Amino acid sequence: MVIATVIGLYPLIFFLAPILANALQVLPRPLAVLMSTLCNVLLMTYVVMPRVTRGLSRWLFPRRLTVSTGTGRPMLH
C-alpha cells in the first residue's frame, strides 16, 4: 500500500503545490499549510486513492488458489 500511496501522492503534490502556493500566499503561513494539507488529504482520500487502488487491485489483492474440500480440485477465490 506504500507504493500505491506514493503513486497517488507524488503527482498530486507535484502539480497541486505550486497552484496552492500562489492561491494561499495571502494567508499566514500556518493557515496556508493547514489549507494545503486539507486539500491534499481530501483529494487523496476521496478522489486519488480510490482510483489508484482500483487500478492496482490485481496486484494489491491477488486471488488465492485454494483446494475445494468437496472435489479436491483447485478453485480461485
N, C-alpha and C positions, 0 to 999 in steps of 0.2 A: 504494500500500500504506500510505502515511502516513495517509490518510483512514480506511482500514479499521482501522488501529491505534487512532486516536483514537476512532472509533465504538465499539470494544470496550473501550478502557481507561478512558475518561471515566466511563461508568456504573459500572464495576467499582470504581474508586477512590471515586466519589461515595457509593456505598452501603456498600462494604466498610470504608472508612477509619474511620467512627465506631464500627462494630462491633468492629473490631480494636483501636482506641484504648482502648475500655473493657476488652476482654479482656486486653490486653497491658500495661496501666498498672502492673502489679505488677513488671514486669521492668525492668532497667536500660535506659535509652533506646537504646544501641547494639544490644542484643539484641532489643528490641521492633521497631526499624527493620528489622533483619535478618529477623525472623519475618514482618513485614508485607510486605517485599519478596519473600520466598519464596512467600508466599500469592498475591500478585498475579502473579508470574511463572508459577507453576504453573497458576493458573486461566486466565491469558491463553494459555499455550501449549497446554494440553490441553482446555480447555472453551470459552473465548470465541472465540479466533481461528479454530478450525475452523468454527464456526457462522457467524461474520461472513464468512469467506472463501467459504463455500458460498452464503451469502445474496447476496453481491456478485459471484459468479463470472462472470455475464454481462458485468458492467462491467469486472472485473479482467482477464478472459481472453476478449476478444471473438473470435468466429470470423472468420477471414480469408477473403476471396473470392479464389480463385486460378483460373487457367485450366489446364484439363487439356491435356496435350500430345497426347493421342490424339484428342480430339473437338473441341477448340477452344472448347468451351462452358464457362462459369463453373461452378465447383464450390465448395461450402463445405467448409472444413477445420476 
